Amino acid sequence: MSFEEALNLASRDGAFKATIYAMNTLLIGKGVYTREEFETLFVEWVHKEQRHSRQNERSQDSMPCSA
């Protein structure tokens, strides 16, 4: 299968996931970073997103209702 065929078959989300997979596989394979470094940064990002989401929920809960 060619790249163009794969790109046409993939959904937008699938194409994004395939891009991330390919980029990380290349970068780890070439020694730009290790799998452990990737996993650490992945966990860090998810943790930050969870904190951000909780902060947004709290700020929306404390907003006065418009009646």
N, C-alpha and C positions, 0 to 999 in steps of 0.2 A: 504494500500500500504506500502510496506517495504521501508526502507531507500535505499537499493540497487536498487529496482525498480524505485524509484523516481530519483535516481542519473543517472540511465540509460536513463530515459525519458528526463531529462533536458539537454538543450544545455550547452555548457561551460559557456556562459554568464548567463544563467538561474541558473546554479548550483552556480555560484559566488554570484548572487543576493540572492538566497535562503540561502546561508551561512551567508551573512551579515544580512539578516532579522532575522535568527535564533539567531545569536550571540547578536544582539542588543536587541531583545525581551527578551532573557535570562538576559542580563546585566541590563536592565532597570527593569525587573521583580524582580531581586534579590537586587535591590537598589544600585548597583555598581555606577550607575550614573542616573540622571534624564533625562526625555525626553527633557527638556529645555537645559540641558548641552549638550546633543547630537546635538540638533538643532543649538546651538551656534557654536559648533565645525564644524558642517557640513557647515554652512554659512562661517565660517572662511576659511575652506579649499577651497571652491568654489571661494571666493574672492582672495585668494593667487594664484590659478590656472589662474584666469582671468588676474591678473597682470603679471604673468609669461608669459602667451600667448601674451599679448600686448608687453612685452619687447622683446620677440623673433621676433615678426612681425617687430618691429622697427629696430632691429639689422639686419634683413634680407633686409629691405628696404634701409639701409645705406651701405650695402656691394656693392663694385664696381662690375659692370657687367664684366664678362670675355668674350671678343669678339674674 
